[in-house]
Amino acid sequence: MTNTPVAELLARSNRLGSDPRNTNYAGGNTSAKGTETDPVTGEQVELLWVKGSGGDLGTLTEPGLAVLRLDRLRSLVDVYPGVEREDEMVAAFDFCLHGKGGAAPSIDTAMHGLVGSAHVDHLHPDSGIAVATAKDGERLTKEIFGERVVWVPWRRPGFQLGLDISAIKEANPQAVGTILGGHGITAWGDTSAEAEASSRWIIETAQAYLDEHGAAEPFGAAVPERAPLEPQERHAKAAALAPHLRALASQDRTMVGHFTDADVVLEFLASEKLAALAELGTSCPDHFLRTKVKPLVVDLPSDASLDDVIARLPELHVAYRDDYQGYYDRNATPDSPAIRGADPAIVLVPGVGMFSYGKDKQTARVAGEFYVNAINVMRGAESVSTYAPIDESEKFRIEYWALEEAKLQRMPEPLSHAGRIALVTGAAGGIGKAIATRLAAEGACVVIADLELDKASAAAKEIGGRDVAVGVQADVTDPIQVQAAVDAAVLAFGGLDLLVNNAGLSISKPLLDTTEADWDLQHDVMAKGSFLMSQAAARAMIAQKLGGDILYISSKNSVFAGPNNIAYSAVKADQAHQVRLLAAELGEHGVRVNGINPDGVVRGSGIFAGGWGAKRAAVYGVPEEELGAYYAKRTLLGREVLPEHVANAAAVLTSDELSHTTGLHVPVDAGVAAAFLR
């Protein structure tokens, strides 16, 4: 594929998309035109390769391209029914596809196909959007770029915009691109290198102008009362607020969160113009589709007490929802889609930082990144002019566009644990890792807690990237480390829905050989550790008002009396009763508490590998390597229990399938009659 139009397009797209100065995640699109042999006729046919709907330039691969026949695409001009019916043209793109067509064509396909250059880039750079959203953007475009870049007044993306830019290209042969009012830039070239050079020149020239001519304090003076708190205090306050803020963001549907206290955010929050600019909202469609039209701003000083902030949040939330409902009511037409929810996607807390929300971690993180883009856009526009985003009515037309609604309807059904945040202790290996892996596979975000940070981080990396799993170090016997683990969870993902008390160890000794230290160690890790973890997790769950699950990995030994096992079996019985006690206490908050009683899990178990297996094998008079088979033979089903079997039970117990079950212990022991629950 070397030097083919597709290879050049992908390489250019990846270079442009990997630099946030050029475009945001999943923002913009690129294209190339060329010829290939028609497999039916054997003749050469002109094709358009263009980034498909929903793709990301920085990671674009060939399957992410839509492939269309240019002759058919250009023929659509002759049947175009006019701007009032331009949405119909998107369906017509499907009849222009070549072969299997690749990805679904995006709304910008017409722009790429109709513009008379072989290579076209449409991007959303902060510097370009700053000019595009300036009150006198047309004048600035002329001043910055001369005749090489043409101003295009705001028009919603679609077929008519493609026609407009095509006509501008024809009428301005000296031009290399356009500034799209309120939106972004489009650039072109006869070769891929020329198109990329044109894009970069527009972006860099705009930024150079802003740097040279921009005001020193585009956001006005810093407000001392909203100055950033010191990092340690800032993070502690953010962690304490996170569950309460997630409760606000999740009234309509459960959301995952992301927190950032980047300097660019803290500067904006401390600025004189915070309230006014936040009220104006974002402008670029890619921005407000993810951030909503405006954020919720906590209107309190940085040093406001935690109690005062928490007390203020409900009133701010009601006002935000009323405002959003008003926005919907003012702009909706009889054929508009139903309101999709009135909760904020962005919450700004002066002195602390920004919380962003989405259906999963990636969506939440990207929403935050887009609002940072918006801050940069506001700064640029305010530094040389006045920030003037597109009208509210235009934002609504895009947010509640029938085409956008159709895209949402095509999304797959969510997995069983989508939107849920789990913390699993002792999860770097064995049962804990199997549970974390299974929960992540079901759509959950997972925090891997373990005594060794390196192992926890390695397990998290194996399970998924930063949007799926993170590792934290935690000694569950230490209340400070326990709270730090919960704080890490709520800062990483916005909250906490599911705790798995799995951390443990085992000492196999008869009564007369069991020391006080043995007894204390067993009870510190599993009885005290489970208590501390449940207590810290329950605080977050109660604050969220979203219910939750606490799951104890107990043991058949909690009800089965075996030899030489006094400390271990006693502490497992303690855990088993914690399940019942907490189920009774937390039910009013919608928190379910259940347990799993596995039989001995030999393979993949850190406990068994650490010497417990050898001791239990000696008790039963079998070689250690045959211990798993020995356990299996004594069960009714004759099967060995593996970590994955416990993980299966954990996934079911914490799913909506058992939404009305609490205080239950589920045996995962292949049938040990002596451990039957009574």
N, C-alpha and C positions, 0 to 999 in steps of 0.2 A: 504494500500500500504506500511505499515511499513516493513522495512528490505527487501523489494523486490529489485531486481537490479535497477528498475526504480526509486524507492524512494531514494536509495543510490546515484544513479547518479545525480538526481536533487539536492539533498542536497550538494553533493560535488561540483557540478557546481556552485551553488549559492554562496558557501563559497569562492571558487577560484575566481569567476567572480566579486565579490563585492569588491575585494581588487585590486586597480590599480597597485600594485607592481607585481601582477601575470599575468594580461593580460589587454588589453584595451577594451573599449566598443565594443561589437559585434565581438571581436577578439577571435580566437582559437575555439576549439571544444573538447568535451569530449564524452566518450562512455562507455557502459557496455554490456557484453554478458550474456545471461542466457537462460533458457528454459521456454516455456509455452505450454499449450495444444493447438494443432491445432484444431480449431472449426469444420473443415471438417472431418478429419480422427480420431480425438480423441487421437492422439498420441502426444508424446512430440516432440517439434521442437526447435532447437537452433535459437536464435534471437540475433540481434544486435540492440541496441538502441543508437543513436548517434545524437548529436545536429544538427538540420537541417540547411539548407542554410539561412543566414541572421539573425539568432537568436543571443541573447545576453546571455552569461553564467550567469551573475549576476541576471538576471530576468527570467531565463529559467523555463518553465513549461512543463508538459507532451505534450501538443499539439505542442510544438516546437521541439519534437524529431522525427526523421525519424526512422522507424522500418523496418528492413530487415531480410530475412531468410539467415542465415549464410551459409547453404549448397549451395544455389544458388549464393551467393556473391563469395564464394570461387571457385565455378565452373567457374567463369569468367576468372580465371587465365589460363584455358585451351583454351580459345578462344581469349585471349588478342592478338591483331594484332601487338603490338610493340609500342615503344615510339612515333613514327611519327604519329600514329593514336590513341593515348591514349584518346583524347577527346571523342571518340566514346563511351568509357566505361561509361561516365556519363549518357548517355541515357539508357545504359544497367542496371543501378541501379534501374530504374523504374520497371524492370521485376523481381527484387529481393524483392520488397516490400511485407510486410506481412499484410494481412487484408487491411485496408484503407491506411496503409503506413505512416500516420502522415505527418510531414513536408517534403518538398522537400530535398532529399539527397544532401549534399554539395560535393565539389570536393575532400575533405579529407576523404570521406567515406571509400575508399579502405585502407587507412592507418589504420583506426580503425578496419576494418573487418579482415585484413590479418595478423596484428601483433598478435602473439600467446599469448596474455594475456587477462584476462577477463575484465580488465579496462584500458583504455588508455586516456591520456590527451595530447592535443596539445595546447600550450599556447604561448603568445607573451610578456613575461616579459622584461622590459627594461634591466635588468641585463643580462638576457640570450641573448638578441639580441646584446647587447654590445660585448659579446664574439663572437657571430656569425658574426658580421660585422668587427671584428678586422682583420687587415692584416694577422696576424699570429694566427688566431683563432684556427686552428688545434693544434698548439703547446700549446696554452693557455688552451684548453680543457683538454689535457693530464695533464698539470701542475696543473690545478685547481681540477679536478675530478678523476684523476688516471684512473683506468680501469672501473669505474662505469658509466661513460658517454662516448659515442662514437661520434666522429666528423663525420658529413655527409656533403660532399660538396654540394654547392647550386644545387638544382634541383627544377624546377617549381612544385608546388603542383599537384598531379594527381595520376594515377594508378601506374606508374612506381615508384614514391616515396614510395607508400605503399609497393610495392614489395621489394624495397631497405631496408626499415626500418624493414620489416619482416625478411629479411635475416640477417640483423645486429643483431636483437634480438636473432635469433637462433645461430649465430656464437659467441655471447658474453653473455653467460648465467649469468655472474656476473654483467652485466649492468642493470641499472634501467631507462636509457633514452638516448637521443641523443641531441646534439646541431646541429640544421639544419643551415648550412652556409647561412648567409645573411638574416635569416628568423626568427627563434625562437627555441623552444624546443619541444620535445615529450618525455613523461614519461609513465611508465606502472606499473601494479601490479596485483597480483592474486586476491586481494580484493580491494574494493573501497578505504579503508583506506590506503592500501599500495601504490596505485597509487597517491593519494593525498600527502602522505608523500614523495614519490619520486619527485613529482613536486615541492613541497615546498623546499625540500633539494637542488635541483638543483638551484632554484631561489635564495635561501638564501646563498648558498655556493658561487655562482657567485658574489653576491653583497658584501659578506664579503671579497672576494679576491680583488674586485675593491676598497673597502674602505681601505684595508690594503696596497695595492701595488700601488694604483693610484697616479698620479702626482697631486701636489697641485693646479696647474693652467692648467688643460687639454686644455682649450681654449686659452691659452696664456695670456698675461697681459691685464688688462682692459685698454681701450682706453678712455682717459678723454673726448675727444670731443663727445663721444657717451654715456656718463654717463646718467642715468635716470634723467629726470626732476622731480621736486618736485610734489607730488601727485595732488595738485589742478591744477597746470599748465599742468601737463601730461594729466589729464582728459579733461580739456578745449580744449587742442590741439587735442586730440583724437576725441572729439565730433565735432570740426570744420572740421577735415579731413574726418570723416566717410562718409558723402555723396559723396565727391569727389572720395574716394577709391571705394565706391560701384559702381560708374559710370564705373570705370575701370573693376571691377570684373563682371559687368553685360552687357558687350558689346555683348556677344553671347546669353546670356539668363539671365533674371532677377534673382539675387541671394539675399538671406538673409545673414546678417553678424553677427559676434560675435567678441567681443573685450576682450582681456585679457592683463593685465600688471603685471602678476605674477612675482615674483622675478626671477624664473628660466628663464623666457623669457627676462627680462631686462638685466640679467647677460650675456646671450648669445649675445644680441644685442650690448652690450658694449665691447665684447671680440675681441681680436686681430684676431682670426681665423673666424670671422663671414662670411666674403665674401667667403672664400675658402670652408668652410663646407656647407654653404647654396648652393653653386654651385654644390657640390657633390650630394645633394638631399637625400631623404630618401631611405631606403632599404627594410624593411619589406613590403610585398605586401599590408597588411591591412593599412599601413601608406600611401603609395603613391597613392593608389586608391582613397583616400579621400583628400590628400594634393597636388596632382599633383607631378610630379617628383622633382620639386624644387620651392622655394618661389620667390616672387618679393621682393627685398631688396631696400629700399629707401636709396640711397647712399649720405646722407647729415648728417651733425652733428646734435646733439640733439637740439641745440639752433638756428637752421635754422628758419627763419621767416615762418609763415604760408603761406604767399604769395610765398616765394621761393619754399616751398615744393609743393604747388599746381601747380606752374609753371613747376616744374621738372617732375611731374607725367605723363603727356602725352608722353614724350620722353621715360621714363622708361617702360611705357606700350607698346609702339610700339616695343621696343627692346625685351621685354618679349614675345610678341606674335610672333615676327620673330624667336626667339630662339625656341619656342615651335613648330612652323611650321617646322623648320629645324629638330627638333627631330622626328617629325612625318614623314617627307619626307625621312629621312635617314633610317628609320626602317620599314616603311609600305611595305607590299607586295600587289600584285594585289587583294588578297582576304581579306585584312584588312578592318575592318569597317571604315566608313568615320570619319574624325577628329571630335571630340565632342565639340570643343571649345578651344580657345587658351588663355583665360583669366586666371589670377592667382587665386588659391584657398587660398593661404596664402600670406599676405603682411606684411613685417616686417619694422617697423619704429623706428629707433634708438631713445632712450630717451623716447619713447611713449609706444610702445608695439606691439602686434600682432593682426591683423585683419584676420579672417578666414571666408570663404564663402561656402554656400551650397544652395541646392534647398529649404530648410526650416531651421528653427532655430536649430533643433536638429542636422541636417547634418553639419551646420556651426560650431556649438559648438564642435561636435565630431571631425571635421577636426582640430580645434585648439588643442583639447586634444591630438590628434594623433601627431601633430607637437611637442607638449611638450614631448611626448614619444620619438620622434626622437631626440630632443635635449638631453634628458637623455641618449639615446643610443650613440650619438656622444661623449658625455662627458665620458661615461664609456670606449668606445673604444679608445679614444684619451688619456685617463689617463694611459693605460697600453700598448698601441700599436699605430696603425694608423687606423683611420676610413676608411674602404674600402667597400662601399656598392656594391650591385650587379651591373653588367654592365647595361648600358643604354638599350641595345638591349633586355635584359631580362625583364627590367621594361616595355618596350613597349609591349613585348609578353603577359604580364599579363594585362596591362592597356587596350590593344585592343584585348584581348582574345575573341574568338567567344563565349565562354561560359559566359564571363562577359557581352558581348553585348546582349546575349539572356536573361540574368537576367534583364538588363535594359529595354528590350522590354516588359518584363512581368509586369513591374510596372504599376499600375493603372493610368488612365488619371488624371491629376491634377484638383483640385477643382477650382471654378471660381476665388477665391481670393488667390490662392496658390502663395507664394513668395511675397505677398504684406504686408506692415507694416502700421497699422492704429493707430491713436491717437484719442480717443473719450473723449471729455470733459464732465463733469457732469455725469460720467458713472458708479458710484457706485450703481445706482438704476434706476428704471423707464425706460424711453425711451433710455437713454444712455446705460444702461446695456443691454437692449434688442438688441440694435444695435451691441454692442461689442460682445455679445454672438453669434449673427447671422454671423458676419464677421469672427469670429474664426471658426465657424462651416463650413464656406466656404473656410477655409484654411489660413486665414490671421493671422499674429501675431498682437496682440492688446495691446496697452498701455492704461490703465484705469486711467484717470486723474480726480481727485475730490478734493474738499476742505479738506476732511478728509482722511489722508493717511491710517488709519486703515480700513476704509470702502473700499477704492480703492484697497487695498491689498487683502481684503477678497473677493471682487468681482472677482479680477484676479485669485485668487486661485480656486474659484468656476468654472470659465470659463475654466481653464486649468493650467497646470504646468508652470515652468519657460520658457519652449520652446514655449508657446502659448500666455501667457498674463502676464503682470507685472503691478503693481499699482504704481502711483506717486501722490504726493500732488501738487496741483496747484490752486492758486487763479488767475483766468484769467484776473483780473484787474491789476495785478502786472507784468510789463514787465520782471522783473528778474525771477519770478517764471514761466512765460510763456516760456522763453528761456530755463530754466532748465528742463521743461517738454519735450521740443523738444530734448534737449541734451540727456535726459534719454532715449528717444525713439531710437535715432541713436546709442547710446552706447549699448542698450539692443539688438537691432535687425539689426543694420547696416545702417539704413536710415529711410526714412518716405515717404510713398506713398499716404496716405489717411488721411485727417483731417475731423473730424465731430465736428462742432461747435454746441454743444448741451447744454452746461452749461447755466443755466438761473434761474430766479425767477420771481414771479409775484405779483404785488400789485394791488388789485382791489378797486379803489376808484373813485368817481365822480370828475370832474374837480375842483370844489371848495374845496374839501377836500385833493386833491393831493398836497403834499408839495414839495418844491424844493429838499429836501433830497430824497423823493420817486423817483422823476424824475431822479436825478443824479445816484441813486443806480441802477435803471433799465437800464439806458444807459451805466453805467460803466461796468456792468456784460455782457450785451448782445451786445451792439454796440461796445464799446471800447474793450471788451474781445474778441469778434469775430475778430475784426480788428487785435489785437495783435497776436492772435493765427494764423490767416491766414498769417500775415506778416512773422512770425518766421518759419512756416511750408513751405511757398513758397520759402524762402531762401534755405532750405534743398532740396526741390524738384527741383529747378532750378539747383543747384549744381550737383545733381544726373544725370540730363539729361535723366530721365526715364519717364517724364510726371508726372501725379498724379491726385488726386481728392480732392477737398475741398467741403464739404457738409454742408449746413446750415440747422438746424432744426428750421425753422421759424414758421409760424402759419397761419391758415386761417384768423386770426385777422390782418395780414399784408395788407389784401385787404377788409376785412369785418369790417364795423363800428358798434360796439356794445356799449351799455351803460356802464358807470362807468369803463372805461378801458383806459383812455387817455395815461398813461405812458407806459403800456405794449404794446398796439397796435401800438403806435408810434415807439417804439424801434423795434418791429417786422417788421414794414415797412422799417426801417433803414437796418435791416439785409437783407431783401428781395432785396433792391437796391444794397447792397454790393455784392450780388450774381451776379448781372448784370455787375457791374463795374469790379469785379475781373475776370469774364469770358472774358470780353473784353480785359483786360490787360494781363492775363496769358495764353491765348490761344496760343501765339507764342512759349511757352515753353511746350506745350502739356498738360498743367494742365487744367482740366475741373472743372468748378464751377457750382454747382446746389443746389437747395433747396427743402425742403419738407414742405408742409403746412398742419400739422395735425389739426383736430378739437380737442376739449378738450379731453385729455386722462386722465380719472379719475382713473381707476384701475391701481395700481402699480406706480403712479406718486408721486414723492416727493413734487412737487409744490402744487398739490391738497391736499395732506395730511397735508401740512404745513399751511393751513388756506385759501388758495385760493379757494378751493372747497366750503367751508362754505360761503364765500363771494359771489361767483358766484351763489350758490344755493339761497341765499337771494335775489339777483338781479332778479332771474327768479321765485321766489316764490315757490320753491319746496324743500322738505327735502334733506339734503346733500346726504343721502344714495341713493337717487333716481336721482342724478344729471346725472350719466352716462346714465340711461335710458331716461332721458329728452333730453339729447343731441342726442341720437339715434333717438328718435321720430321725431325730426325736420329735419332729413336727408332724402334724396331721397331714399336711400336703407334701411333706418330704422335699421341701425346697429351701435353698439357701437364701437368706435375706441380704440384699445388696443396697448400697446407698441410694440408688435410683428408685428402689421400691419405697423407701421412706419419703423421697422427694415427690413421688406420685401422690402419696397421701397428703403431703403438705400442700400441694397445688390444689387438690380437691377440697380439703378442709377450709382453705382460705378463699375459695371461689364463691361466686353467687349461687352455685348449685346447692350449697349448704348454708344459705344465708340465714336460716332460722335455727342453726345448731350452735350451741355454746355449752361449755362444761363437759364436753365429751372427750373420752380417751379412745383412740382408734388403735387396735393392735395391728402391728405389721410384723408378724412373727411366724407366718406360714402355718399357724395353728399350734399353740402350746396350751394344752387343756388346763394345765395347772395355773395358767395366767389368764384364763377367761375372766372377764369382768362380771361382777355379781351385783 
